Amino acid sequence: AQKTVEYNSTLNLKSGIKAKLVSGKNMTSKITVKVQTPGGTALKKISSSKIKSYKFTKTGDYKVEYSVANPYNKKAVAKAVMNVKVSDTKAPVISGVVDQTVAFGAKLNLRTGITAKQVSGKNITANVKITVTTPAKSTSEFAGTEYTFTQAGVYTIGYSVANPDNPQAVAQASRKITVNADTRKPVITIESSKANTALTGTPYDVYAGVKASLDQTDLTSAVTVKVTNANNQTVAVTNKMVTFTEAGVYTITYTVQNPNNPAVVETKTFTVTVSVQNTT
């Protein structure tokens, strides 16, 4: 006989099993039950207290042997065998999925602490698939390990794994990764060699010698500039150049935003003294 049962299920090993002498005497109560577990080499007798609720705690093939001797002839023994295939077909279990808050730009190994096992205990962590949904609601599969969080807001990290013995049984879990706003201030650098004097009527490059960055990111091209005279009146900048028409002291204000968080702004001022150009 052949049976198929689910891992960790219980079975009355004597259910439906009967034994009689040729004369008709019922010998069912005298049946001896022995079980050989998967990977085992010997049949082991099962106590009467466990026969009615025998638990299959291993996956694989069990061999259940029934035997009963004729009480009038101990050498006359009847035997029968039932093969039981124990399968683990349920959805696996994913563990270690915990929400987290990180700094902007943080790098995380999305597999750290994540485990997946079949109900029977077989480790299938290597089979876990990951998807990442950004705060902008863009979802993609992530095949790597370390992920860099480049958007402020809430990411959803999805984990899924199929039972290798039953691909239709899939476990899913997800966690939220909250990324704090990027509060880093950009840095504006003005070279010491930048000219702090100019002449009227001669174009002056307001951007020369000015650089901006956010850590390793160059933000120089994002710098905006405003030029004002001593009366706080704005002077026009054309093609990065200013042509001063009057002598005096002018203030150049440079501004740059954190591109990841426009609310974080850095400014820096530079003073230029303008003299009248001698035309004689």
Backbone hydrogen bonds in HBPLUS format (Angstrom, degrees):
<---DONOR---> <-ACCEPTOR-->    atom                        ^
c    i                          cat <-CA-CA->   ^        H-A-AA   ^      H-
h    n   atom  resd res      DA  || num        DHA   H-A  angle D-A-AA Bond
n    s   type  num  typ     dist DA aas  dist angle  dist       angle   num
A0083-ASN N   A0001-ALA O   2.81 MM  82  6.11 168.4  1.82 156.6 152.9     1
A0003-LYS N   A0083-ASN O   2.81 MM  80  6.28 153.5  1.88 157.8 165.6     2
A0085-LYS N   A0003-LYS O   2.79 MM  82  6.18 166.9  1.80 159.1 159.1     3
A0005-VAL N   A0085-LYS O   2.93 MM  80  6.32 157.3  1.98 154.7 161.7     4
A0087-SER N   A0005-VAL O   2.98 MM  82  6.39 162.6  2.02 163.1 166.7     5
A0009-SER N   A0006-GLU O   3.07 MM   3  5.61 149.2  2.17 141.0 139.7     6
A0007-TYR N   A0087-SER O   2.73 MM  80  5.51 141.2  1.88 154.7 151.5     7
A0008-ASN N   A0056-PHE O   2.73 MM  48  5.02 148.9  1.82 175.8 164.9     8
A0056-PHE N   A0009-SER O   2.99 MM  47  5.80 168.2  2.00 168.8 169.4     9
A0011-LEU N   A0054-TYR O   2.85 MM  43  5.28 144.9  1.98 137.2 148.0    10
A0054-TYR N   A0011-LEU O   3.01 MM  43  5.28 148.2  2.11 144.4 138.8    11
A0015-SER N   A0012-ASN O   2.97 MM   3  5.32 164.6  2.00 114.8 119.6    12
A0013-LEU N   A0051-ILE O   2.89 MM  38  5.50 154.1  1.96 161.8 155.8    13
A0017-ILE N   A0014-LYS O   2.91 MM   3  5.05 165.7  1.93 125.1 127.1    14
A0027-MET N   A0019-ALA O   2.62 MM   8  5.00 166.1  1.64 140.8 141.9    15
A0021-LEU N   A0025-LYS O   2.84 MM   4  5.15 153.8  1.91 142.3 150.6    16
A0024-GLY N   A0021-LEU O   2.76 MM   3  5.10 157.1  1.81 110.1 118.2    17
A0030-LYS N   A0027-MET O   2.85 MM   3  5.35 150.3  1.94 114.8 124.6    18
A0031-ILE N   A0028-THR O   3.17 MM   3  5.51 168.6  2.18 113.7 117.0    19
A0032-THR N   A0067-SER O   2.76 MM  35  5.24 174.2  1.77 163.7 165.2    20
A0067-SER N   A0032-THR O   2.99 MM  35  5.24 149.6  2.09 145.2 153.0    21
A0046-ILE N   A0033-VAL O   2.84 MM  13  5.73 164.7  1.86 164.6 161.1    22
A0034-LYS N   A0065-GLU O   2.91 MM  31  5.12 161.6  1.94 150.1 155.7    23
A0065-GLU N   A0034-LYS O   2.74 MM  31  5.12 163.5  1.77 152.6 157.7    24
A0035-VAL N   A0044-LYS O   2.83 MM   9  5.27 157.6  1.88 138.9 140.4    25
A0044-LYS N   A0035-VAL O   2.93 MM   9  5.27 164.4  1.95 126.4 130.1    26
A0036-GLN N   A0063-LYS O   2.78 MM  27  4.99 157.4  1.83 147.4 154.8    27
A0063-LYS N   A0036-GLN O   2.96 MM  27  4.99 156.2  2.01 141.7 148.6    28
A0040-GLY N   A0037-THR O   2.86 MM   3  5.23 158.1  1.91 133.0 137.3    29
A0050-LYS N   A0047-SER O   3.01 MM   3  5.52 150.8  2.09 113.1 121.5    30
A0051-ILE N   A0047-SER O   3.21 MM   4  6.40 131.0  2.47 148.1 161.7    31
A0053-SER N   A0050-LYS O   3.21 MM   3  5.49 143.0  2.36 104.7 114.9    32
A0060-GLY N   A0086-VAL O   2.97 MM  26  5.16 166.4  1.99 136.8 139.6    33
A0086-VAL N   A0060-GLY O   2.76 MM  26  5.16 178.0  1.76 159.5 160.0    34
A0062-TYR N   A0084-VAL O   2.74 MM  22  4.98 177.8  1.74 158.4 158.8    35
A0084-VAL N   A0062-TYR O   3.01 MM  22  4.98 163.4  2.04 131.4 136.8    36
A0064-VAL N   A0082-MET O   2.83 MM  18  5.06 163.1  1.86 157.0 160.8    37
A0082-MET N   A0064-VAL O   2.75 MM  18  5.06 163.2  1.78 152.0 158.0    38
A0066-TYR N   A0080-ALA O   2.77 MM  14  5.15 172.5  1.78 162.7 164.6    39
A0080-ALA N   A0066-TYR O   2.91 MM  14  5.15 147.1  2.01 143.0 148.6    40
A0068-VAL N   A0078-ALA O   3.01 MM  10  5.45 145.3  2.13 145.2 154.7    41
A0078-ALA N   A0068-VAL O   2.91 MM  10  5.45 167.4  1.93 157.0 154.3    42
A0070-ASN N   A0076-ALA O   2.91 MM   6  5.58 155.4  1.97 155.9 163.7    43
A0073-ASN N   A0070-ASN O   2.83 MM   3  5.08 157.1  1.88 112.0 119.9    44
A0076-ALA N   A0073-ASN O   2.80 MM   3  5.52 158.6  1.85 123.3 130.6    45
A0093-VAL N   A0117-LYS O   2.77 MM  24  5.42 162.0  1.80 159.9 165.8    46
A0117-LYS N   A0093-VAL O   3.01 MM  24  5.42 157.1  2.07 145.7 151.7    47
A0095-SER N   A0115-THR O   2.79 MM  20  5.23 166.3  1.81 151.9 156.2    48
A0115-THR N   A0095-SER O   3.07 MM  20  5.23 162.6  2.10 135.3 139.8    49
A0100-GLN N   A0176-LYS O   2.96 MM  76  6.46 158.8  2.00 161.9 167.4    50
A0178-THR N   A0100-GLN O   2.82 MM  78  6.28 159.3  1.86 158.6 160.4    51
A0102-VAL N   A0178-THR O   2.84 MM  76  6.25 158.0  1.89 158.8 165.4    52
A0180-ASN N   A0102-VAL O   2.99 MM  78  6.35 166.7  2.00 166.7 168.9    53
A0106-ALA N   A0103-ALA O   3.08 MM   3  5.48 150.5  2.17 138.0 135.7    54
A0105-GLY N   A0149-PHE O   2.78 MM  44  5.01 140.7  1.93 170.7 171.1    55
A0149-PHE N   A0106-ALA O   2.94 MM  43  5.59 167.1  1.96 166.2 169.4    56
A0108-LEU N   A0147-TYR O   2.90 MM  39  5.37 158.1  1.94 150.2 154.2    57
A0147-TYR N   A0108-LEU O   2.70 MM  39  5.37 161.9  1.73 150.6 152.3    58
A0112-THR N   A0109-ASN O   3.18 MM   3  5.57 158.0  2.23 111.8 118.1    59
A0110-LEU N   A0145-THR O   2.77 MM  35  5.68 147.9  1.87 170.7 159.7    60
A0114-ILE N   A0111-ARG O   3.12 MM   3  5.37 165.6  2.14 125.5 128.3    61
A0124-ILE N   A0116-ALA O   2.81 MM   8  5.40 161.1  1.85 142.7 147.9    62
A0118-GLN N   A0122-LYS O   2.87 MM   4  5.22 157.1  1.93 145.2 151.5    63
A0121-GLY N   A0118-GLN O   2.78 MM   3  5.17 161.5  1.82 114.6 120.7    64
A0127-ASN N   A0124-ILE O   2.90 MM   3  5.51 156.5  1.95 116.9 124.7    65
A0128-VAL N   A0125-THR O   3.05 MM   3  5.53 169.4  2.07 118.8 122.1    66
A0129-LYS N   A0160-SER O   2.83 MM  31  5.31 171.0  1.84 161.3 164.1    67
A0160-SER N   A0129-LYS O   3.01 MM  31  5.31 149.0  2.11 145.5 151.8    68
A0142-PHE N   A0130-ILE O   2.81 MM  12  5.40 170.5  1.82 141.2 144.3    69
A0131-THR N   A0158-GLY O   2.93 MM  27  4.96 153.3  2.00 136.3 142.6    70
A0158-GLY N   A0131-THR O   2.85 MM  27  4.96 160.4  1.89 144.4 149.9    71
A0132-VAL N   A0140-SER O   2.85 MM   8  5.57 164.2  1.87 163.8 166.5    72
A0140-SER N   A0132-VAL O   3.05 MM   8  5.57 150.8  2.14 141.1 149.3    73
A0133-THR N   A0156-THR O   2.88 MM  23  5.04 156.9  1.94 148.5 155.1    74
A0156-THR N   A0133-THR O   2.97 MM  23  5.04 158.6  2.01 141.9 148.9    75
A0134-THR N   A0138-SER O   2.99 MM   4  5.37 159.3  2.03 143.2 143.9    76
A0137-LYS N   A0134-THR O   2.80 MM   3  5.15 154.8  1.86 120.1 122.3    77
A0153-GLY N   A0179-VAL O   3.00 MM  26  5.14 168.2  2.01 137.1 139.8    78
A0179-VAL N   A0153-GLY O   2.69 MM  26  5.14 176.9  1.69 162.2 161.8    79
A0155-TYR N   A0177-ILE O   2.82 MM  22  5.01 174.8  1.82 146.1 147.6    80
A0177-ILE N   A0155-TYR O   2.89 MM  22  5.01 163.8  1.92 140.4 145.7    81
A0157-ILE N   A0175-ARG O   2.89 MM  18  5.36 169.7  1.90 161.6 164.2    82
A0175-ARG N   A0157-ILE O   2.99 MM  18  5.36 148.9  2.09 139.9 149.7    83
A0159-TYR N   A0173-ALA O   2.72 MM  14  5.20 167.3  1.74 168.0 165.5    84
A0173-ALA N   A0159-TYR O   2.90 MM  14  5.20 153.1  1.97 149.1 152.4    85
A0161-VAL N   A0171-ALA O   3.01 MM  10  5.42 149.4  2.10 147.8 154.8    86
A0171-ALA N   A0161-VAL O   2.84 MM  10  5.42 167.5  1.86 161.6 159.6    87
A0163-ASN N   A0169-ALA O   2.86 MM   6  5.57 154.7  1.92 160.4 168.8    88
A0166-ASN N   A0163-ASN O   2.85 MM   3  5.05 154.5  1.92 110.2 118.9    89
A0169-ALA N   A0166-ASN O   2.81 MM   3  5.68 165.0  1.83 134.4 138.9    90
A0187-VAL N   A0213-SER O   2.79 MM  26  5.40 161.2  1.83 159.0 165.6    91
A0213-SER N   A0187-VAL O   2.95 MM  26  5.40 147.0  2.06 142.6 153.2    92
A0189-THR N   A0211-LYS O   2.72 MM  22  5.15 167.9  1.74 150.9 155.2    93
A0211-LYS N   A0189-THR O   2.88 MM  22  5.15 160.7  1.92 153.0 158.6    94
A0191-GLU N   A0209-GLY O   2.83 MM  18  5.10 170.0  1.84 153.4 156.4    95
A0194-LYS N   A0191-GLU O   3.10 MM   3  5.60 167.9  2.11 116.6 119.7    96
A0273-THR N   A0196-ASN O   2.90 MM  77  6.27 165.0  1.92 143.1 142.4    97
A0198-ALA N   A0273-THR O   2.98 MM  75  6.28 147.2  2.09 146.0 145.6    98
A0275-SER N   A0198-ALA O   2.89 MM  77  6.35 159.5  1.93 156.1 157.3    99
A0202-THR N   A0199-LEU O   3.30 MM   3  5.72 158.3  2.35 130.4 130.2   100
A0200-THR N   A0275-SER O   2.89 MM  75  6.20 148.0  1.99 160.1 166.1   101
A0201-GLY N   A0244-PHE O   2.80 MM  43  5.83 156.0  1.86 160.3 167.2   102
A0204-TYR N   A0242-VAL O   2.73 MM  38  5.12 150.5  1.82 137.4 147.6   103
A0242-VAL N   A0204-TYR O   2.85 MM  38  5.12 149.4  1.95 136.9 146.9   104
A0206-VAL N   A0240-LYS O   3.12 MM  34  6.08 143.8  2.25 153.0 163.7   105
A0210-VAL N   A0207-TYR O   3.14 MM   3  5.55 148.9  2.24 142.7 137.7   106
A0219-LEU N   A0212-ALA O   2.76 MM   7  4.95 158.4  1.81 126.1 129.2   107
A0214-LEU N   A0217-THR O   2.79 MM   3  5.05 154.7  1.85 145.6 154.4   108
A0217-THR N   A0214-LEU O   2.94 MM   3  5.05 166.8  1.96 128.6 127.3   109
A0222-ALA N   A0219-LEU O   2.83 MM   3  5.29 151.7  1.91 115.5 125.1   110
A0223-VAL N   A0220-THR O   3.20 MM   3  5.56 167.9  2.22 113.1 116.6   111
A0224-THR N   A0255-THR O   2.85 MM  31  5.23 166.5  1.87 155.9 159.9   112
A0255-THR N   A0224-THR O   2.93 MM  31  5.23 157.5  1.98 148.1 151.8   113
A0226-LYS N   A0253-THR O   2.98 MM  27  5.17 140.1  2.14 137.7 149.4   114
A0253-THR N   A0226-LYS O   2.79 MM  27  5.17 170.6  1.79 156.7 159.3   115
A0235-VAL N   A0227-VAL O   2.74 MM   8  5.34 164.3  1.76 148.3 150.1   116
A0228-THR N   A0251-THR O   2.93 MM  23  5.34 160.9  1.96 150.4 156.7   117
A0251-THR N   A0228-THR O   2.87 MM  23  5.34 161.8  1.90 156.2 161.6   118
A0229-ASN N   A0233-GLN O   2.91 MM   4  5.43 147.2  2.02 141.5 150.6   119
A0232-ASN N   A0229-ASN O   2.91 MM   3  5.18 155.1  1.97 118.7 120.1   120
A0238-THR N   A0241-MET O   2.82 MM   3  5.22 159.3  1.86 162.0 158.6   121
A0241-MET N   A0238-THR O   2.88 MM   3  5.22 158.3  1.93 112.4 119.3   122
A0248-GLY N   A0274-VAL O   2.94 MM  26  5.15 156.4  2.00 132.2 135.9   123
A0274-VAL N   A0248-GLY O   2.74 MM  26  5.15 178.6  1.74 163.2 162.8   124
A0250-TYR N   A0272-VAL O   2.81 MM  22  5.21 174.4  1.81 160.2 161.6   125
A0272-VAL N   A0250-TYR O   2.88 MM  22  5.21 165.0  1.90 150.0 155.1   126
A0252-ILE N   A0270-PHE O   2.74 MM  18  5.09 169.8  1.75 159.8 163.0   127
A0270-PHE N   A0252-ILE O   2.83 MM  18  5.09 140.7  1.98 141.0 153.1   128
A0254-TYR N   A0268-LYS O   2.75 MM  14  5.19 178.1  1.75 160.4 160.8   129
A0268-LYS N   A0254-TYR O   2.89 MM  14  5.19 146.2  2.01 142.2 149.9   130
A0256-VAL N   A0266-GLU O   3.00 MM  10  5.53 151.8  2.08 156.1 163.6   131
A0266-GLU N   A0256-VAL O   2.95 MM  10  5.53 169.0  1.96 162.0 165.3   132
A0258-ASN N   A0264-VAL O   2.90 MM   6  5.58 149.3  2.00 166.4 172.4   133
A0261-ASN N   A0258-ASN O   2.94 MM   3  5.20 148.7  2.04 109.6 119.4   134
A0264-VAL N   A0261-ASN O   2.84 MM   3  5.84 171.6  1.85 137.4 140.0   135
